[in-house]
Amino acid sequence: MKIDRELVSKVARLAALRLSAAEEAELSGQLTRIVEHFEALREVPEKLLDLAPDAPASPLRTDEAAGAPHDPLIEANAPEIAHGHFMVPRVVSRD
């Protein structure tokens, strides 16, 4: 699958990135090579995959909500605190 400059341009626009034509062309080539690499992995015979050991199970922990740590040093470094949340200036805008 070839990733063309048009697709790179569209994704860059969605990600709010400004890329030059040279950067779009370079990324197009790099992304095409990455996709081709993954497509080549599809050619690995199934019987070789069956020999791979299973990954060990990940230990799970309970998902329990914890209160935010109340640390005066953290609050002293925050630009502003309101209702227990950090208030920061907007850094991303959609022009």
DONULUM-218603 format. One line per 4 residues: number of its first residue (from 1); their letters; for each residue x, y, z of N, C-alpha, C, CB. Coordinates in nm, 4 decimals, decimal comma, always signed. Atoms other than C-alpha are relative to their C-alpha. Glycine has a CB too. Layout:
N
NUM) a) X Y Z X Y Z X Y Z X Y Z ~ ...
This chain:
95
1) mkid) +0,0845 -0,1179 +0,0000 +0,0000 +0,0000 +0,0000 +0,0886 +0,1236 +0,0000 -0,0959 +0,0001 +0,1217 ~ -0,0776 -0,1222 +0,0097 +0,1402 +0,3365 -0,0983 -0,0720 +0,1114 +0,0744 +0,0239 +0,0387 -0,1474 ~ +0,0517 -0,1173 -0,0705 +0,0894 +0,6324 +0,1326 +0,0421 +0,1210 -0,0822 +0,0537 +0,0087 +0,1499 ~ -0,0342 -0,1132 +0,0857 +0,0693 +0,9352 -0,0945 +0,0005 +0,1307 +0,0796 -0,0986 +0,0097 -0,1174
5) relv) -0,0106 -0,1308 -0,0666 +0,1304 +1,3016 -0,0118 -0,1363 +0,0549 +0,0371 +0,0726 +0,0997 -0,0895 ~ +0,1348 -0,0484 -0,0303 -0,2432 +1,3713 -0,0221 -0,0475 -0,0539 +0,1348 -0,0984 -0,0408 -0,1113 ~ +0,0392 +0,0598 -0,1278 -0,3059 +1,1288 +0,2668 +0,0808 +0,0595 +0,1146 +0,0185 -0,1526 -0,0040 ~ -0,0841 -0,0618 -0,1024 -0,0114 +1,2679 +0,4620 -0,0502 +0,1411 +0,0305 +0,1481 +0,0036 -0,0456
9) skva) +0,0499 -0,1356 -0,0181 -0,1463 +1,6196 +0,4078 -0,1303 +0,0007 +0,0794 -0,0206 +0,0673 -0,1354 ~ +0,1286 +0,0073 -0,0704 -0,4942 +1,5189 +0,5272 +0,0209 -0,0332 +0,1471 -0,0918 -0,1051 -0,0654 ~ -0,0265 +0,0375 -0,1389 -0,3626 +1,3510 +0,8434 +0,0691 +0,1139 +0,0742 +0,0861 -0,1273 +0,0060 ~ -0,0682 -0,1138 -0,0621 -0,1330 +1,6460 +0,9131 -0,0999 +0,1099 +0,0344 +0,1097 +0,0551 -0,0931
13) rlaa) +0,1013 -0,1021 -0,0262 -0,4286 +1,8826 +0,8844 -0,0857 -0,0401 +0,1196 -0,0886 +0,0221 -0,1244 ~ +0,0795 +0,0477 -0,1133 -0,6331 +1,6667 +1,1252 +0,0770 +0,0091 +0,1309 -0,0444 -0,1434 -0,0236 ~ -0,0844 -0,0074 -0,1190 -0,3395 +1,6665 +1,3673 +0,0482 +0,1418 +0,0277 +0,1191 -0,0923 -0,0150 ~ -0,0377 -0,1411 -0,0148 -0,3027 +2,0449 +1,3336 +0,1510 +0,0190 -0,0154 -0,0458 +0,0534 +0,1366
17) lrls) -0,1420 -0,0139 +0,0303 +0,0490 +2,0090 +1,1888 +0,0168 +0,0758 -0,1311 +0,0688 -0,1387 -0,0077 ~ -0,0332 -0,0686 +0,1249 +0,2019 +2,2320 +0,9270 +0,1261 -0,0643 -0,0559 +0,0199 +0,1547 +0,0222 ~ -0,1134 +0,0666 +0,0633 +0,4270 +2,0383 +0,6926 +0,0295 +0,0662 -0,1336 -0,0278 -0,1512 -0,0189 ~ -0,0383 -0,0504 +0,1311 +0,6228 +2,1646 +0,3975 -0,0193 -0,1120 -0,1023 +0,1477 +0,0515 +0,0001
21) aaee) +0,0136 +0,0999 +0,1060 +0,5954 +1,9871 +0,0626 +0,1109 -0,1041 +0,0105 +0,0027 +0,0672 -0,1386 ~ -0,1128 +0,0934 -0,0142 +0,9384 +1,8329 +0,1239 -0,0246 -0,0964 +0,1158 +0,1322 +0,0772 +0,0222 ~ +0,0294 +0,0863 -0,1142 +0,8309 +1,7023 +0,4651 -0,1110 -0,0994 -0,0332 -0,0397 +0,0842 +0,1216 ~ +0,1074 +0,0906 +0,0413 +0,5110 +1,5571 +0,3172 +0,0549 -0,1121 -0,0874 -0,1099 +0,0772 -0,0755
25) aels) -0,0583 +0,1011 +0,0880 +0,7124 +1,3781 +0,0483 +0,0858 -0,0979 +0,0792 +0,0836 +0,0664 -0,1101 ~ -0,0852 +0,0863 -0,0817 +0,9613 +1,2445 +0,3031 -0,0838 -0,0936 +0,0866 +0,0927 +0,0845 +0,0882 ~ +0,0876 +0,0827 -0,0830 +0,6876 +1,1228 +0,5391 -0,0753 -0,1021 -0,0830 -0,0986 +0,0871 +0,0762 ~ +0,0699 +0,0923 +0,0885 +0,5022 +0,9660 +0,2491 +0,0861 -0,1227 -0,0273 -0,0377 +0,0695 -0,1319
29) gqlt) -0,0918 +0,1110 +0,0254 +0,8065 +0,7539 +0,1646 +0,0241 -0,0846 +0,1236 +0,1317 +0,0525 -0,0517 ~ -0,0261 +0,0729 -0,1240 +0,8773 +0,6615 +0,5266 -0,1209 -0,0845 +0,0408 +0,0365 +0,0979 +0,1125 ~ +0,1207 +0,0735 -0,0384 +0,5177 +0,5624 +0,6002 -0,0287 -0,1145 -0,0959 -0,1197 +0,0941 +0,0054 ~ +0,0189 +0,1081 +0,0974 +0,4971 +0,3594 +0,2786 +0,0906 -0,1173 +0,0340 +0,0282 +0,0497 -0,1436
33) rive) -0,0922 +0,1081 -0,0361 +0,8067 +0,1618 +0,3835 -0,0466 -0,0728 +0,1255 +0,1412 +0,0552 +0,0210 ~ +0,0498 +0,0629 -0,1230 +0,6564 +0,0982 +0,7297 -0,1168 -0,0926 -0,0317 -0,0431 +0,1073 +0,1029 ~ +0,1160 +0,0815 +0,0357 +0,3289 -0,0282 +0,5831 +0,0433 -0,1226 -0,0802 -0,1018 +0,0831 -0,0804 ~ -0,0491 +0,1137 +0,0782 +0,5146 -0,2471 +0,3329 +0,0665 -0,1045 +0,0893 +0,0987 +0,0478 -0,1067
37) hfea) -0,0633 +0,0933 -0,0937 +0,7131 -0,3997 +0,6197 -0,1065 -0,0852 +0,0684 +0,0843 +0,0764 +0,1056 ~ +0,1061 +0,0758 -0,0663 +0,3930 -0,4978 +0,8013 -0,0719 -0,0919 -0,0984 -0,1005 +0,0952 +0,0658 ~ +0,0613 +0,0869 +0,1009 +0,2451 -0,6334 +0,4792 +0,0884 -0,1221 -0,0261 -0,0241 +0,0779 -0,1315 ~ -0,0918 +0,1127 +0,0197 +0,5567 -0,8515 +0,4380 -0,0132 -0,1013 +0,1136 +0,1454 +0,0500 -0,0097
41) lrev) +0,0161 +0,0913 -0,1133 +0,4938 -0,9971 +0,7848 -0,1189 -0,0938 -0,0194 -0,0171 +0,0791 +0,1292 ~ +0,1138 +0,0875 +0,0280 +0,1673 -1,1398 +0,6531 +0,0443 -0,1271 -0,0722 -0,1047 +0,0740 -0,0836 ~ -0,0499 +0,1143 +0,0762 +0,3777 -1,3777 +0,4429 +0,0640 -0,1064 +0,0895 +0,1007 +0,0470 -0,1033 ~ -0,0591 +0,0981 -0,0911 +0,5137 -1,5547 +0,7528 -0,0964 -0,1185 +0,0111 +0,0292 +0,0633 +0,1417
45) pekl) +0,0886 +0,1168 -0,0077 +0,3767 -1,9128 +0,7492 -0,0605 -0,0171 +0,1390 +0,0762 -0,1261 -0,0383 ~ +0,0716 +0,0193 -0,1265 +0,1178 -1,9892 +1,0174 +0,0705 -0,0999 +0,0902 -0,1423 -0,0466 -0,0266 ~ -0,0618 +0,1042 -0,0828 +0,3108 -2,2966 +1,1314 +0,1171 +0,0554 +0,0814 +0,0480 -0,1161 -0,0880 ~ -0,1077 -0,0619 -0,0770 +0,6017 -2,0753 +1,2405 -0,0547 +0,0811 +0,1167 +0,0851 +0,0892 -0,0901
49) ldla) +0,0600 -0,0788 -0,1070 +0,3695 -1,8611 +1,4478 -0,0473 -0,0885 +0,1143 -0,1163 +0,0822 -0,0538 ~ +0,0464 +0,0910 -0,1045 +0,2366 -2,1644 +1,6355 +0,1128 -0,0381 +0,0946 -0,0605 -0,1255 -0,0618 ~ -0,1137 +0,0366 -0,0834 +0,5885 -2,2293 +1,7692 +0,0372 +0,1094 +0,0994 +0,1187 -0,0321 -0,0868 ~ -0,0342 -0,1115 -0,0885 +0,6073 -1,8900 +1,9365 -0,0636 -0,0221 +0,1373 -0,0468 +0,1356 -0,0610
53) pdap) +0,0581 +0,0193 -0,1339 +0,5623 -1,9086 +2,3143 -0,1034 +0,1088 +0,0291 +0,1110 +0,0011 +0,1088 ~ +0,1009 -0,0974 -0,0406 +0,2605 -1,7401 +2,4638 +0,0619 +0,0984 +0,0982 -0,1233 -0,0702 +0,0630 ~ -0,0482 -0,1021 -0,0931 +0,3271 -1,4175 +2,6459 -0,0574 -0,0285 +0,1382 -0,0391 +0,1433 -0,0481 ~ +0,0534 +0,0230 -0,1348 +0,2942 -1,4430 +3,0235 -0,1155 +0,0965 +0,0273 +0,1115 +0,0168 +0,1073
57) aspl) +0,1157 -0,0827 -0,0332 -0,0290 -1,3106 +3,1636 +0,0455 +0,1213 +0,0807 -0,1057 -0,0818 +0,0790 ~ -0,0306 -0,1212 -0,0744 -0,0137 -0,9548 +3,2906 -0,0785 -0,0010 +0,1307 -0,0329 +0,1268 -0,0837 ~ +0,0748 -0,0055 -0,1259 -0,1008 -0,9174 +3,6553 -0,0992 +0,1159 -0,0047 +0,0964 +0,0152 +0,1213 ~ +0,1033 -0,1031 +0,0006 -0,4216 -0,7232 +3,6973 -0,0150 +0,0567 +0,1399 -0,1348 -0,0564 -0,0509
61) rtde) +0,0276 -0,0625 -0,1293 -0,5006 -0,4824 +3,9730 -0,1418 +0,0508 -0,0030 +0,1005 +0,1154 +0,0316 ~ +0,1353 -0,0523 -0,0049 -0,8310 -0,3562 +4,0899 +0,0009 +0,1446 -0,0471 -0,0588 -0,0114 +0,1425 ~ +0,0124 -0,1359 +0,0517 -0,9467 -0,0390 +3,9232 -0,0802 +0,0820 +0,1000 -0,0676 +0,0013 -0,1410 ~ +0,0652 -0,0777 -0,1043 -1,0216 +0,1845 +4,2174 +0,0389 +0,1463 -0,0139 +0,0373 -0,0533 +0,1400
65) aaga) -0,0268 -0,1437 +0,0065 -1,0562 +0,5598 +4,2082 +0,0735 +0,0426 +0,1263 -0,1318 +0,0811 -0,0172 ~ -0,0751 -0,0544 -0,1132 -0,8096 +0,7399 +4,4296 -0,0090 +0,1508 -0,0071 +0,1492 -0,0478 -0,0007 ~ +0,0061 -0,1451 -0,0039 -0,8310 +1,0962 +4,5386 +0,1306 +0,0602 -0,0487 -0,0316 +0,0487 +0,1412 ~ -0,1203 -0,0694 +0,0454 -0,5903 +1,3450 +4,3925 +0,0862 +0,0356 +0,1199 -0,0361 +0,1271 -0,0808
69) phdp) -0,0865 -0,0346 -0,1127 -0,2863 +1,4029 +4,6098 -0,0073 +0,1502 +0,0279 +0,1460 -0,0426 -0,0283 ~ +0,0036 -0,1418 -0,0381 -0,3116 +1,7283 +4,8021 +0,1395 +0,0362 +0,0477 -0,1089 +0,0291 +0,1119 ~ -0,1365 -0,0375 -0,0307 +0,0371 +1,8703 +4,7967 +0,0149 +0,1497 -0,0262 +0,1020 -0,0833 -0,0842 ~ -0,0135 -0,1451 +0,0198 +0,0934 +2,2423 +4,8520 +0,1072 +0,0366 -0,1030 +0,0324 +0,0669 +0,1322
73) liea) -0,1054 -0,0285 +0,0960 +0,4115 +2,2278 +4,6410 -0,0531 -0,0127 -0,1433 +0,1196 -0,0946 +0,0219 ~ +0,0597 +0,0161 +0,1331 +0,2152 +2,0973 +4,3405 -0,0887 +0,1193 -0,0312 -0,0814 -0,1317 -0,0090 ~ +0,0907 -0,1129 +0,0228 -0,0475 +2,3670 +4,3808 +0,0766 +0,1310 -0,0160 -0,0997 +0,0120 +0,1153 ~ -0,0795 -0,1228 +0,0113 +0,2206 +2,6343 +4,4197 +0,0586 +0,0152 -0,1405 +0,1131 +0,0002 +0,1044
77) nape) -0,0580 -0,0056 +0,1332 +0,3604 +2,5440 +4,0759 -0,1046 +0,0057 -0,1104 +0,0886 -0,1184 -0,0214 ~ +0,1064 -0,0047 +0,1004 +0,0238 +2,5413 +3,9003 -0,0315 +0,1451 -0,0334 -0,1273 -0,0735 +0,0502 ~ +0,0354 -0,1373 +0,0355 -0,0736 +2,8528 +3,7044 -0,1228 +0,0478 +0,0756 -0,0241 +0,0109 -0,1495 ~ +0,1231 -0,0348 -0,0710 -0,4171 +2,8460 +3,8654 -0,0709 -0,1307 +0,0361 -0,0930 +0,0940 -0,0873
81) iahg) +0,0768 +0,1177 -0,0422 -0,6336 +2,5971 +4,0577 -0,1448 +0,0444 +0,0189 +0,0585 -0,0637 +0,1328 ~ +0,1418 -0,0286 -0,0182 -1,0135 +2,5919 +4,0403 -0,0734 -0,1318 +0,0196 -0,0581 +0,0791 -0,1214 ~ +0,0791 +0,1200 -0,0304 -1,2399 +2,3290 +4,1978 +0,0856 -0,1257 +0,0010 -0,1128 -0,0158 -0,1011 ~ -0,0882 +0,1149 -0,0087 -0,9420 +2,1006 +4,2568 +0,0658 -0,0402 -0,1306 -0,0750 -0,1140 +0,0522
85) hfmv) -0,0578 +0,0312 +0,1297 -0,8303 +2,1117 +3,8916 +0,1001 +0,1076 -0,0397 -0,1098 -0,0137 -0,1067 ~ -0,0959 -0,0958 +0,0528 -0,5334 +2,2746 +3,7212 -0,0654 +0,0781 -0,1123 +0,1285 -0,0707 -0,0495 ~ +0,0488 -0,0858 +0,1075 -0,6316 +2,5668 +3,5004 +0,1235 +0,0485 -0,0754 -0,0872 +0,1214 +0,0552 ~ -0,1154 -0,0380 +0,0818 -0,3867 +2,6200 +3,2163 -0,0498 +0,0718 -0,1245 +0,0859 -0,1248 -0,0384
89) prvv) +0,0415 -0,0672 +0,1224 -0,3937 +2,8406 +2,9072 -0,0188 -0,1009 -0,1136 +0,1032 +0,1067 -0,0399 ~ +0,0237 +0,0840 +0,1169 -0,5264 +2,6876 +2,5859 +0,1249 +0,0010 -0,0867 -0,1242 +0,0488 -0,0805 ~ -0,1190 +0,0084 +0,0842 -0,2398 +2,5608 +2,3715 -0,0317 -0,0445 -0,1411 +0,0997 -0,0941 +0,0609 ~ +0,0395 +0,0445 +0,1332 -0,4299 +2,4196 +2,0746 -0,1244 +0,0759 -0,0399 -0,0244 -0,1536 -0,0043
93) srd) +0,1178 -0,0701 +0,0507 -0,6687 +2,6199 +1,8654 -0,0271 -0,0464 -0,1419 +0,0193 +0,1544 +0,0050 ~ +0,0367 +0,0359 +0,1362 -0,8539 +2,5456 +1,5471 -0,0272 +0,1292 -0,0759 -0,1247 -0,0956 -0,0030 ~ +0,0153 -0,1238 +0,0769 -0,8008 +2,8373 +1,3138 -0,0648 -0,0295 -0,1342 +0,1365 +0,0692 -0,0206
